[in-house]
């Protein structure tokens, strides 16, 4: 199904408004990728995946070896109101600012590209951007979300990661978030999509006892998921297992301990480690396979 989605993205979801990548760009035949690393809502979540040997397999493509340069985009007219923003915008900015060079991001660094370059645990963040244009009533396609990135990013960079947070409620969609890739102004970049998760029990990590809003807690968990997958499988040809699950997919909705980032604890899932599975360490995912790590 994963490969079929990729074919669909190449042949059927190309967006004419997005320029073709330059010949020097990896995967320059692609203008927009499919939904990858989908965080299924808890009622629809699959087990960890990868029957038999569950480890991730390298598919000869890119990893993000130079760090992720994050620019969050908040899309939708509701973001113009301070009451709707609440603590989400500042909270997510602080989260991304705290991610870099942590043990949590270090869970991704065992994975390499064909040259032997390791995934970087570096994360930098620039100021948030706001797009108050109307959002659709239903879940948008990857090409639509890439169009929002293109409309707001003046100078895209190859290690750019552009998470798009919307005011769209999940409704009947069976997932909370996803990541993908595409070309913006001729540059191949990484981006992600997030629903408004306020009051959404299917996407709530259930972390009572903090002063954060439930929406921020929910978005923080899936933001860690998508960022970790964007750095290990940015273009759909990096690291994933035989069932198509990426490193965060394999540990979704399993929490062993808080993730400490810059002195603050967050309830964020761990990530799959081939090394931990091989040595029988780490904590178990929903399939009972040990190999999930926080640091």
N, C-alpha and C positions, 0 to 999 in steps of 0.2 A: 504493500500500500504506500509505503514511504517513497519508493521509486516512482510509482504511478503518480503520486502527487507532484513530484519533481517534473515529470514529463508534462503534466497538466499545466504547471506553472510556466514552463518554457514555451509550450505551444498554444495555450489558450488564455493565459492571464497577462500577456504582455501589454503594457500600458504605453500607448503611443506618445504620451506627453513626456515620458522618461527617456533621456538620450541613451544611446548605446554606449557601453563602456569602451574605453580606448583599447587598442590592441595589446597594450602593456598590462592591462588589468587581468587578474585571474578570473576564470570563468567569464570571459568577455562576451560570450554568446547570451548571457542572461541579463535581462532587464529587471526582473523581479522574481524572487523565489517563492516557494510555498510556505504554509504555516509549518514551523518546526518547533520541537520542544513544547508541544501543547501541554499546558497544565490542566489536566482534566479535573473538573469539579469532583469533590469527594465521592459523590454518588455514582460517578462515571469513571472513577480512576481505575486504571489497570494495575495489576501487580508489577513488580520490578522489571519483568521481562527478561529475555535472554535465557531460554531454557538450555539445559546442558551447561556448558561453560558460559556464565553470564557476563564475562568481561567485555569491555568495549573493544572494538576492532578499528584499526586505522584504515581509512579509505583513500589515502594518498592525496588529500587536499590540504587546505590551509588551516592553521590555528592562529590565534592572535598572540604573537610573540613580542609585540612592542607595547603592550598595555592597551586598555580600553579608554578612549577619550569620550566621556559621556556628556551628552547634552539632552536633558529631558525636555519633552514637548508636551504641553497640556492643551488638549484639543477639545473644544466644545464651548458653547456660549455660557454654560453654568460656571466655568472657571473664572469668569469676570467678577464674580461675587466673593467677597472675603468670607462670608458665612459658609459658602460651599467649599471654598479652599480649606478652611479649617486649619489643621496642622499638617495636611498632606504635602503641600508643596515644599515647605521648609523641612518637614520630616524626611521626605525622600532625598532632598538635596543633602541633608546631613548624613543620611544612610550611604549614599554613593561616595561622599567625601571620606567616610570612615572605612569603606571597603578595601581600599588600596593597601597592598603589602601586609595583609593580615593572614592569619592561619586559615581563615575561611577561604580566601581566594587562593591560598596555597594548596588547597585540595585539588586544584585544576592543573598544577604545574608539572605533574608527572607525564602529561601528554605532550607529544612533540610533533613537528612536521617532518617531511621527508629529508630535510637537511639536518635534523637533530635539534632544531631550536625548540625550546620548551615554551609552553603557554606562560605568559607573564602574569604575575599577580598584581601588577600595577593598574591602578584605576585613578583617572583624573576626572574632574567635573567642571564644566563651565556653567554660566548662568542659565537658568531655566527660560524656556521660550513659551509664549502663549499664542494660540490660534483660536480665536473666538468664532470661527465659522461653524455653520450648522453641522451636526453629526447625524449619521443615519439612524433610523430607529432600530435597525438590526445590525448584527455583526458585520463589519466591513471586510472587504477582501484585502489581501496583502498589497495589491496594486493601489488601492485607495489609500491605505495607510502610508505607503511609500510616497504617494503624491503629497501628503501632508508634510512628510519629511522634506521633500524637494521644495515645497513652498516656503519653508521656514529656515532651512540651512543654507546660508550663503556660500560658505566655503567648506564643503564636506572633505573629510580626511579618510584615508584608507583604514585607519584604526578607530574610526568613529563608530560609536554605538548610540543610537537615537531611540530611546524608549518613549513611546507615545501613550500618554495616560488620558483616557477619554471620560466623558460624562455619560457614556452609554451603559445602561444596565444590562446585565447578562441575559435576563429573560430565560428563554428555553435553550440557549446555547449550552453545550455540555462542558465548556472549558472556561478558564479564568484569564488566560494570557497565552501568548506565543511569541516566538522570535523568527526573523527571516533576514533576507539580504536583498540588495538591489542596487542599481546604479542611479546616482544622483549627480547631475551635471558631469557625467562621464566618469565618476568615481564609484567604485564598488564599496558599499558600506553595509553596516549591520544595523538592524532596527528591531523594535518589538512593539507589541500591542497589549494594552491592559484595559479591561472593563472597569467601570465604577463598581467597587465591591462593597459598598455600604450596605450593611444588613444582609449580606449574601452568605448564608450559612454553608453553602457548598464550597466556598473559597476562603473560609475563615479558619485561620490556624488556632483560634480560640486561646487567646493570651490575656486573660483577665488579670487585673492587679497592676496594670500600668496606667500612666496618665495619657497614653496615646489613644487616638480614635481607633475604632474597630476597622475603618477603611484603611488607615495608614498601616495597621498591623497586617492586614490581609495583603495589601499591595507590597509591603516590605518582603514578605515571604516569597511571593511569586516573582518579585524583582530579583532576588538573589538567585532563584531558579533560572530565569532567562539570561541573566548576565553570565552565569557560569556556563551555560550552554553556548552562548554567543562566542565566548573565548575559546572553547574546545571544539566547536563545530560551527564556525561562522557561516560557511557557505554550503552546508549539506553534504560535504565530502570529507569531513574530518573524522571525529571519533563518535561511534555509536555501536550498539550491540547488534546481534543477528536478528533481533526483532524490530530494530529501528529506534530503540530507546537511547537517548543521550544520557550523559552522566547525572543530570539532575532528575530526569524522568525516573531513573531507577531508584531514587530515594524519596520520591514525592510523598507528602503527607505522613512522614515518619519523623518524629522529633525525639532526640535523645537528651539534649541539653541546650541551654541558651547559647546563642552566638554572641560573644562579647566583641563589640566594635567601638573603639575609642572610649572605653569605659562604660558603655551602655549595653545592656542585654536586649537581644531581639530573638523572637521565636521564628527562626528560619531553618528550613530543612537542610540536611547535609547533602553531600555529593558522592557519587560512586568513585571508588578508587580500585583500579585493577590490582595494584600492589597490596592493598589491604585485603582484598578477597583472596589473593594468592597465599598470603601469610595467615589467613584466618582471623584477622583483626577487624576493627571497625564495628559498627552496630548493624543490625539486620534491617533489611527493607521489608516491604509488605509481602514479598515472596519468601521471607525467612532467610534470605541470602546475606551473609555478613560481607560488608564491603563499603558501607556508607561512613563518611568521615565529616567532621566539622573543621579539623585542622590537622 
